[in-house]
Amino acid sequence: MLRAVARPLVNLVERWMPDALVFAIVLTFVVALMALGLTDSTPLEVLRGWGDGLAGLLEFIAQIAIVLVLGHTLAHTGPVERMLRNIARFPRTPAMAYAFVTVIAGLASLISWALGLIVGGIVAFEVARVARSRGIRLHYPLLVACAYSGYVVWHMGYSGSGPLAAATPGSFLEELEFGLVPVTQTTFSAWNIAAAAATLAAVTVAMVLLRPRGEDPIVELAEKAVTNERSGTTARSDDLPRADSPVPPGGAPEDHAAPPSPAERVDGSRLLTLALGAALVAYLVVYFAQEGFALTLDIVNWSFLAAILLLVSSPRELVGLITNAGRTVGNVLLQYPLYAGILGMMTATGLVDVLSGFFVSISTPATLSVWAMISGGIVNMFIPSGGGQFAVQGPIFLQAAQELGTDPAPVIMGIAYGDQWTNMIQPFWTIPLLAIAGLTVRDIMGYTTITLFVSGAVMLATLLLVGAG
């Protein structure tokens, strides 16, 4: 059944899905027309809202760029990369391979959305490489789609920006009767943990059922991504200069190489990175001791950086890893201002209020979280940012929760679920994963559309049950 549905979807997406940048440009004009048609804004007001919004998320853009660079760097440190290579040897059959990549990507996404994208891409590549060496034929686009499908649970986990914002002092929730909502009632509630497990299980089963059978065409790694292995897109930390190797990789050793200078010894010393890493760990210990389990995107970033500093062999290796990771953020830095401009248009013209207000108007105490998810899924197509989306939708839905006298926690998670849900058909967050895998969005999005249907059914059922209870 799933395979019969997936095949025309895959063909449709491969033929018609534009590049992520083209998608963002087209979306800009679509939102402008919606603002003109659904609000009383003038063309000048729409233009001003867009232009003012372009620079409106610069701090958040910097945070996202840092988390992508650090996530990529952490995944490519020697110990972590060796671990990923070793676990990639676990699958022995195609069904195990598709399931394995989905689960690993999902678990990594629950730790951090950035880590999920990076680890998912690396594990998919490594599993495909090992399978090829064993003579196991895997459909590489589906394998990479498995990695992105695991990402569908990210907002249920550690780095979920909506629940974190709702629990952080200074949030707009302090102005409402119920005040801040701790993560123990949202992210770490029993029902959300169960929903995350059920969603990941359902998506994993779906990906396995989509695997090619019989005479179905298979596109293997050798046909689509072997050039990455040679070009360095997925460059290994092993390929970088080491403290004990003054000769650059690929360079010919000289017969009478000069001993390393004092500066080169410092560059290759592990002492400095260990000391800085230890200092950062000490800061994190003090922070959590004083603030409790108060997670922010900055704290997630510094946690990654601390781990990296403790794992790398020298400042020289760290610089090489960071340089290699920098290639994952170019498209993000180019495209995210466009989405910031879209956010500017939607907020300046009141378009987001119109869209969210409609769903609030048809909600009841039992269904408010459901409509929050559906509304969040729609808005996510225009604002692919969990934090930015919660900032504009949260006040509307949580004010409604107060007026309806319903529990705010499912409403918060409803917005979060909507954000992660339609990522499966929003190409923006595929960028870092596809940069590692060596594919295009057209190669995977037919499969991830199936993930949209499967995960949506589980998440909507969860919110209905919680609302009914």
ZIHUTA-V76014 format. One record per backbone hydrogen bond with DSSP energy under -1.0 kcal/mol. CO is the residue of the C=O (numbers start at 1). NH is the residue of the N-H. Records with the same first field share a line. If there is no record, write none. Layout:
BEGIN
CO=NH / NH
END
This chain:
BEGIN
1=5
2=6
3=7
5=9
6=10
7=11
8=12
9=13
10=14
11=15
12=16
13=17
19=23
20=24
21=25
22=26
23=27
24=28
25=29
26=30
27=31
28=32
29=33
30=34
31=35
32=36
33=37
34=38
35=39
42=46
43=47
44=48
45=49
46=50
47=51
48=52
49=53
50=54
53=56
55=58
57=61
58=62
59=63
60=64
61=65
62=66
63=67
64=68
65=69
66=70
67=71
68=72
69=73
70=74
71=75
72=76
74=77
77=81
78=82
79=83
80=84
81=85
82=86
83=87
84=88
86=89
87=90
93=97
94=98
95=99
96=100
97=101
98=102
99=103
100=104
101=105
102=106
103=107
104=108
105=109
106=110
108=112
110=158
112=116
113=117
114=118
115=119
116=120
117=121
118=122
119=123
120=124
121=125
122=126
123=127
124=128
125=129
126=130
127=131
128=132
129=133
130=134
131=136
138=140
139=143
140=144
141=145
142=146
143=147
144=148
145=149
146=150
149=152
150=153
151=154
153=156
154=157
157=160
160=164
161=165
162=166
166=181
168=171
171=174
172=175
173=176
182=185
183=188
186=189
189=193
190=194
191=195
192=196
193=197
194=198
195=199
196=200
197=201
198=202
199=203
200=204
201=205
202=206
203=207
204=208
205=209
206=210
208=211
213=216
219=140
220=223 / 224
221=225 / 226
225=228
226=230
227=231
228=232
232=235
236=239
237=240
242=245
248=251
261=265
262=266
263=267
264=268
266=269
267=316
270=274
271=275
272=276
273=277
274=278
275=279
276=280
277=281
278=282
279=283
280=284
281=285
282=286
283=287
284=288
285=289
286=290
287=291
288=292
292=294
296=300
297=301
298=302
299=303
300=304
301=305
302=306
303=307
304=308
305=309
306=310
307=311
308=312
314=318
315=319
316=320
317=321
318=322
319=323
320=324
321=325
322=326
325=328
326=329
329=333
330=334
331=335
332=336
335=339
336=340
337=341
338=342
339=343
340=344
341=345
342=346
343=347
344=348
345=349
346=352
350=354
351=355
352=356
353=357
354=358
355=359
356=360
357=361
360=363
364=368
367=371
368=372
369=373
370=374
371=375
372=376
373=377
374=378
375=379
376=380
378=381
379=382 / 383
383=385
385=389
386=390
387=391
388=392
389=393
390=394
393=397
394=398
395=399
396=400
397=401
398=402
399=403
400=404
401=406
408=412
409=413
410=414
411=415
412=416
413=417
414=418
415=419
416=420
417=421
418=422
421=424
422=425
427=430
428=431
430=434
431=435
432=436
433=437
434=438
440=443
441=445
444=448
445=449
447=451
448=452
449=453
450=454
451=455
452=456
453=457
454=458
455=459
456=460
457=461
458=462
459=463
460=464
461=465
462=466
463=467
464=468
465=469
END
